[in-house]
């Protein structure tokens, strides 16, 4: 895969920012991408969080990319990232101090799959049977319900009377969306890095999602792609195991870059974005799917307001996974068991305006330990204050 496949289709018009592991200084640098060059923004901001607090962020980025030479070429960084070469400069997850939050059950189809996990107690052998049963009971009428509406409340009363209520229906059509903390600060991995499936899970899948990047005052500054790696068997046993199902080493992938909102790209653009997923397995198995954001059941503004407001503040901002329509039901092996990951699967999540997030599946316990945390970042910023970056030779 070439670097052009990783970038947005209209990369020449996109304002892209991210983070690069700088081997010269031994730490992360905030960067911007323009015309194939990658520009060090360290003189402007030491963290992405700091950069997005600026009311002139677009002008700040444009000034650096117009007046300074690039330190790297995007093709070199993408190549080093995809071959997982830590000795070369490579891309990191494009956020840093932001809290990683996630909304679940924001599409009716995925809500049904969560109910299946619950009803089967995480047993994939019963998934097909329960899926058919729920389909017969609920029918298609529930898909048109507006969460929190009087019609949704009436449906809830009917389902309660019939003994069919579920915690997933509560957040799927009730007044309050599900919002949870997906991963610790600085633990997300970027394009090319391996994502982890722990040994205690035997039924799991990728979740291709739009991720909104929100600053400390609640402004949605941009968007990126995310893989909210999901352990279906663990969460299916009990919703109280959500933390165990969602937060493991390398279970949150983001990237390749944050695309900043500007006059050409904003919330109205991503409301209709199609996020495509492809999994290529070492066994020759392939599964494809689409997360069509036009079918989301709650507007993005509602999800952001449920996360941040008078009830909760985020002084360094947050990244918000917005949920997925995709739920893999194609059988990989035994009939009726659906899809689950195998070690070596290559997961590609792509959209026209955001590029491609590509990761290989590995065994969580054997992946590199998460070792660069807040203390290491603060030490790096202390020893490398914001100064003009050294100019490296560029690739011809």
LINUR-V716674 format. One record per pair of residues at least 24 apart in sequence whose ideal C-beta (glycine too) atoms are under 10 Angstrom apart, sorted by the first residue. I is the first residue (numbers start at 1). GAP is how many residues later the second one is. Records with the same first field share a line. If there is no record, write none. Layout:
I=GAP, GAP
This chain:
1=77, 78, 81, 345, 347, 355, 357
2=73, 76, 77, 80
3=33, 70, 71, 72, 73, 74, 75, 76, 78, 79, 253, 352, 353
4=32, 70, 71, 74, 351, 352
5=73, 343, 345, 350, 351, 353
6=68, 69, 71, 72, 73, 75, 76, 85, 185, 186, 249, 250, 251, 342, 344, 349, 350, 351, 352
7=26, 29, 67, 68, 71, 249, 250, 347, 348, 349
8=25, 248, 249, 251, 257, 342, 343, 344, 345, 346, 347, 348
9=341, 342, 343, 344, 345, 346
10=249, 254, 255, 342, 343
11=24, 25, 63, 246, 248, 342, 344
12=24
13=249, 251, 252, 340
14=208, 243, 245, 246, 248, 250, 251, 339, 340, 341
15=42, 43, 46, 47, 50, 207, 242, 243, 244, 245, 246, 247, 249, 250
16=45, 58, 78, 206, 208, 240, 241, 242, 243, 244, 338, 339
17=24, 28, 31, 34, 35, 40, 44, 77, 196, 204, 205, 207, 240, 241, 242, 243
18=30, 56, 59, 73, 74, 75, 76, 77, 172, 173, 206, 236, 237, 238, 239, 240, 241
19=28, 29, 72, 73, 74, 75, 76, 77, 171, 236, 238, 239
20=51, 52, 54, 57, 60, 61, 69, 70, 71, 72, 74, 170
21=56, 59, 60, 65, 67, 68, 69, 70, 71, 169, 351
22=49, 50, 67, 68, 358, 362, 367, 368, 370
23=57, 63, 64, 65, 66, 67
24=47, 65, 365, 366, 368
25=355, 358, 359, 364, 365
26=350, 354, 357, 358
27=345, 349, 350, 352, 353, 354, 356, 357
28=64, 65, 68, 158, 344, 348, 349, 352, 353, 356
29=42, 43, 60, 63, 351, 355, 360
30=31, 64, 66
31=30, 33, 34, 39, 40, 41, 43, 46, 58, 60, 61, 63, 226, 358
32=28, 29, 30, 32, 33, 36, 38, 225, 228
33=28, 32, 37, 39, 40, 41, 44, 223, 224, 226
34=27, 28, 30, 31, 32, 36, 40
35=30, 35, 39
36=34, 37, 38, 39, 40, 358, 359
37=28, 31, 32, 33, 34, 35, 36, 37, 357, 358
38=27, 32, 33, 34, 35, 36, 37, 38, 39, 40, 51, 53, 219, 356
39=25, 26, 27, 28, 29, 30, 31, 32, 33, 350
40=24, 28, 29, 30, 31, 32, 348, 349, 350, 351, 352
41=24, 27, 345, 348
42=29, 339, 342, 343, 344, 345, 346, 347
43=25, 342, 343, 344, 345, 346
44=342
45=341
46=50, 51, 331, 332, 334, 335, 336, 338, 339, 340
47=48, 49, 50, 51, 269, 270, 330, 334
48=44, 45, 46, 47, 48, 49, 50, 165, 173, 174, 210, 268, 269, 271
49=46, 47, 48, 49, 50, 136, 164, 166, 167, 265, 266, 267, 268, 269
50=46, 47, 165, 266, 267, 331, 336
51=45, 164, 170, 207, 209
52=43, 45, 46, 161, 162, 163, 164, 167, 169, 170, 206, 208, 264, 265
53=162, 163, 164, 166, 168, 262, 263, 264
54=161, 167
55=160, 162, 164
57=158, 162, 164, 165, 203, 204, 205
58=163, 202, 203, 204, 205
61=199, 201
62=200
64=325
68=320, 321, 323
69=320, 322, 323, 324, 325
70=321, 322, 324, 325
71=318, 319, 320, 321, 322, 323
72=320, 322, 323
73=321, 322, 323
74=182, 183
75=320
76=318, 319
77=114, 115, 179
78=113, 114, 178, 277, 278, 280
79=113
80=112
81=109, 110, 111, 112, 174, 175, 277
82=109, 110, 111, 264, 276, 277, 278
83=109
84=108, 109, 110, 276, 284
85=107
86=282
89=303
90=100, 101, 102, 103
91=99, 100, 101, 102, 164, 165, 166
92=94, 96, 97, 98, 99, 100, 101, 162, 163, 280
93=90, 93, 94, 95, 96, 97, 98, 100, 131, 133, 159, 160, 161, 162, 163, 165, 226, 264
94=94, 96, 97, 117, 119, 128, 130, 131, 160, 161, 162, 163, 164, 165, 225
95=90, 91, 93, 95, 116, 118, 129, 157, 159, 160, 163, 221, 222, 223, 224
96=89, 90, 92, 220, 221, 278, 281
97=88, 89, 217, 218, 219, 220, 221, 277, 280
98=87, 88, 90, 113, 115, 116, 117, 118, 156, 216, 218, 219, 220, 221, 222
99=82, 83, 84, 85, 86, 115, 208, 209, 213, 215, 216, 217, 218, 219, 220, 221
100=81, 82, 83, 84, 85, 86, 87, 88, 111, 126, 128, 147, 152, 154, 218, 219, 220, 221
101=78, 79, 80, 81, 82, 110, 111, 113, 202, 203, 205, 206, 207, 211, 213, 217, 218, 219, 220, 221
102=76, 77, 78, 79, 80, 81, 105, 107, 109, 124, 126, 140, 144, 150, 201, 205, 217, 218, 219, 220, 221
103=68, 74, 75, 76, 77, 79, 106, 109, 125, 193, 195, 197, 199, 200, 201, 203, 204, 217, 218, 219, 220
104=64, 67, 68, 73, 74, 75, 76, 78, 103, 124, 126, 131, 135, 138, 142, 217, 218, 219, 220
105=42, 61, 62, 63, 64, 65, 66, 67, 68, 69, 72, 73, 192, 193, 218, 219
106=41, 65, 66, 71, 72, 103, 187, 189, 190, 191, 192, 194, 196, 197, 215, 216, 217, 218, 219
107=36, 65, 184, 185, 186, 188, 189, 190, 191, 215, 216, 217, 218, 219, 220
108=30, 32, 34, 35, 36, 37, 39, 64, 65, 187, 188, 189, 217
109=34, 186, 215, 216, 217, 218, 220
110=58, 62, 97, 120, 181, 187, 213, 214, 215, 216, 217
111=27, 31, 32, 36, 55, 57, 58, 60, 61, 62, 67, 186, 212, 216
112=26, 30, 31, 54, 56, 57, 60, 215
113=55, 92, 117, 119, 123, 211, 213, 214, 215, 216, 225
114=52, 53, 54, 55, 57, 58, 64, 116, 118, 121, 122, 125, 213
115=49, 51, 52, 53, 54, 57, 121
116=50, 52, 116, 120, 211, 213, 222
117=51, 86, 113, 114, 115, 116, 117, 118, 119, 120, 122, 128, 210
118=48, 49, 50, 51, 117, 118, 119, 120, 121
119=45, 47, 49, 117
120=83, 112, 113, 116, 117
121=112, 115, 116, 117
122=79, 80, 81, 109, 110, 111, 112, 113, 114, 115, 116, 119, 123
123=79, 80, 110, 113, 114, 214
124=78, 79, 80, 108, 109, 112, 207, 210, 212, 213, 214, 215, 216
125=78, 209, 211, 212
126=210, 211
127=76, 105, 109, 202, 204, 209, 210, 211
128=201, 203, 207, 208, 209, 210
129=207
131=196, 198, 205, 207
134=30, 32
137=25, 27
138=26, 31
142=27, 30, 31
143=152, 154
144=153
145=27, 28, 152
146=27, 151, 152
147=24, 25, 26, 27, 28, 29, 30, 150, 151, 155
148=25, 26, 27, 28, 29, 149, 150, 154
149=24, 26
152=145
166=73
167=72
168=67, 71
171=68
172=125, 126
173=124
175=131
176=126, 130
177=120, 121, 125, 126, 128, 129, 130, 145, 146
178=61, 64, 125, 128, 145
179=124, 125, 127, 128, 129, 133, 141, 142
180=62, 63, 66, 67, 127, 141
181=61, 62, 65, 66, 137
182=29, 44, 46, 47, 60, 61, 64, 65, 69, 70, 137, 138, 139
183=45, 46, 63, 64, 65, 66, 67, 68, 69, 70, 71, 136, 138, 187
184=63, 68, 186, 189, 190
185=131, 133, 134, 188, 189, 192
186=184, 186, 187, 188, 190, 191
187=60, 61, 62, 63, 64, 65, 183, 185, 186
188=38, 39, 62, 63, 64, 65, 66, 67, 131, 182
189=38, 60, 61, 62, 63, 64, 65, 66, 168, 170, 178, 179, 181
190=34, 63, 64, 65, 66, 67, 167, 169
191=34, 62, 63, 64, 65, 66, 158, 164, 165, 166, 167, 168
192=61, 63, 64, 165, 166, 167, 168
193=57, 60, 62, 165, 166, 167, 169, 174, 175
194=55, 56, 59, 149, 150, 165, 166, 167, 168, 169, 170, 172, 173, 174
195=32, 34, 53, 54, 55, 56, 57, 58, 146, 150, 152, 162, 164, 165, 166, 167, 169, 172
196=33, 52, 53, 54, 55, 56, 57, 163, 165, 166, 167, 168, 169, 170, 171, 172
197=32, 33, 34, 51, 53, 54, 143, 144, 145, 146, 148, 164, 165, 166, 167, 168, 170
198=31, 33, 36, 46, 47, 50, 51, 52, 53, 165, 166, 167
199=164, 165, 166, 167
200=31, 33, 34, 44, 48, 164, 165
201=28, 29, 30, 31, 32, 33, 34, 43, 44, 47, 139, 140, 163
202=29, 30, 31, 32, 135, 138, 139
203=27, 28, 29, 30, 31, 32, 33, 134, 135, 136, 137, 138
204=25, 26, 27, 28, 29, 30, 31, 41, 47, 124, 135, 136, 137, 157
205=24, 25, 26, 27, 72, 74, 82, 84, 119, 121, 122, 123, 124, 133, 134, 135, 136, 142
206=24, 47, 71, 72, 73, 81, 83, 118, 120, 122, 133, 135, 139, 141, 142, 143, 151, 153, 155
207=39, 70, 84, 114, 116, 117, 118, 119, 120, 121, 142
208=67, 68, 69, 70, 71, 81, 82, 83, 116, 117, 118, 139, 140, 141, 142, 143, 149
209=45, 66, 68, 82, 84, 111, 112, 113, 114, 115, 116, 117, 140, 148
210=60, 61, 63, 65, 81, 83, 86, 90, 110, 111, 112, 113, 114, 139, 141, 144
211=41, 42, 43, 44, 47, 108, 109, 110, 111, 143, 146
212=49, 55, 58, 88, 91, 92, 95, 106, 107, 108, 109, 110
213=41, 45, 46, 47, 48, 104, 105, 106, 107
214=90, 93, 94, 100, 103, 104, 105, 106
215=93, 99, 100, 101, 102, 103
216=92, 97, 98, 99, 100, 101, 102
217=91, 96, 97, 98, 100
218=83, 86, 87, 89, 90, 91, 95, 96, 99, 100
219=42, 85, 98
220=41, 46, 47, 50, 80, 81, 84, 100
221=37, 38, 39, 40, 96
222=35, 36, 37, 38, 39, 40, 43, 44, 48, 97, 132
223=35, 36, 37, 38, 42, 43, 44, 46, 47, 50, 77, 96, 97, 99, 128, 130, 131
224=30, 31, 32, 33, 34, 35, 95, 130, 131, 133
225=28, 29, 30, 31, 32, 33, 34, 48, 50, 66, 124, 125, 126, 128, 129, 130, 131, 132
226=26, 27, 28, 29, 49, 93, 94, 95, 96, 98, 123, 128, 131
227=24, 25, 26, 27, 28, 50, 94, 97, 120, 121, 122, 130, 131, 132
228=24, 25, 26, 93, 94, 95, 96
229=24, 112, 118, 130, 132, 135
230=94, 97, 111
231=109, 110
232=95, 96, 106, 107, 108
233=107
246=75
248=116, 117, 119
249=113, 115, 116, 117, 118, 119, 120, 121
250=109, 111, 112, 114, 117, 118, 119, 120
251=113
252=67, 69
253=94, 96, 104, 105, 106
254=65, 67, 103
255=94, 99, 100, 101, 102, 103, 104
256=94, 98, 99, 100, 101, 102
257=97, 98, 100
258=61, 96
259=92, 94, 95, 96
264=89
265=88, 89
267=32, 33, 34, 37
269=83, 84, 85
270=30, 52, 81, 83, 84
271=25, 28, 29
273=78, 79, 80, 81
274=51, 76, 77, 78, 79
275=47, 49, 50, 51, 74, 75, 76, 77, 78, 79, 82
276=50, 72, 73, 74, 75, 76, 80
277=47, 49, 51, 70, 71, 72, 73, 80
278=68, 69, 70, 71, 72, 78, 80
279=49, 53, 60, 62, 63, 66, 67, 68, 69, 70, 82
280=64, 65, 66, 67, 68, 80
281=51, 58, 60, 61, 62, 63, 64, 65, 80
282=60, 61, 62, 63, 64, 78, 79
283=49, 50, 59, 61, 62
285=45, 46, 47, 48, 54, 57, 60
286=44, 59, 60
287=39, 41, 42, 43, 45, 51, 52, 58, 60
288=38, 40, 42, 60
289=35, 36, 37, 38, 39, 40, 41, 50, 60
290=34, 35, 36, 61
291=31, 32, 33, 34, 35, 58, 60
292=33, 34
293=29, 30, 31, 32, 58
294=31
295=30
296=26, 27, 28, 29
297=26, 28
298=24, 25
324=25
